[in-house]
């Protein structure tokens, strides 16, 4: 059933966010303890470190996964909140369509940006 | 000892009255009387009806907390009137209104039909593929104490509607089935004698299902029988997720325990009376 499927994906996306966002927070804020992801001197957001991570296919994949999981989790949650306002069936269909299109579009833009960063870093 | 039983306290019952044949809208009426120690809210209502306002209407039956008829909104909380002592409310003013989240038929009588329709949609009965055995049982089903523990708590539900009155989602979402139907659906899904998970999924896993429960927990807080419907709903969500991921499969329903062959009834023990239905 559709709601059963969407809820399961919602939970799964939450678990993915827990892991990958945790990784992101570790990279950005625990660099004093864990330097492996910021091998160059300076802050994690220093250009040299950004390029060092940007060259890695691992980070390309993890950030695209995080983007997808966050978009699904967030948009499905937003859909639920809006549906609880009891809109009519046409409004529900319109909302479903809008969120699907917006989510796919944002995912496409984000993936393109990640790929662009990957290729630029590789060329640097 | 005798003096303690005769001590009375002046109380005011502020009751929400509404007669659709004469009233444009509900209104409050106060009834003042001396309530003896140990008087329940239900007994107080009976006193009001007998001595002060014969037209007051409510539902009650067993007066001992097992039938679920007398659910009311008492001092801001859904409770059973028969199970609520006036003294435990801690004040001289007792406000009594019909259960929220339901239309009112009259005075303290809510229209519980939507709740029972949702309950019926959850198929709250044992479902097995042997219809003949269900109609004419030939034996009992095997069930271990551990299997009984899986659903026993949820079987204590008396369908009083207090959980539905307390649920913030049911208050605003007409699609949501509510704590009682969902908890009772899970009660049968968790019963090892049942084989109806797939059949119940059609109504329980859809838009009316447990997905809109945000685990406020108010249903469990007000349940007079300790059913913990919030827990049942979360267990149902987990079961449905595992079902979708194919990590759980409905086990075979409990087998029939046939009577041992060649056993004769002891002398002096009468046969069971004939069936009347």
Interface residues (C-beta under 8 A of the other chain):
Chain A: X1 X2 X3 X4 X5 X7 X8 X11 X80 X84 X86
Chain B: X169 X172 X173 X174 X175 X201 X202 X205 X206 X207 X209 X211 X212 X237 X240 X241 X243 X244 X245
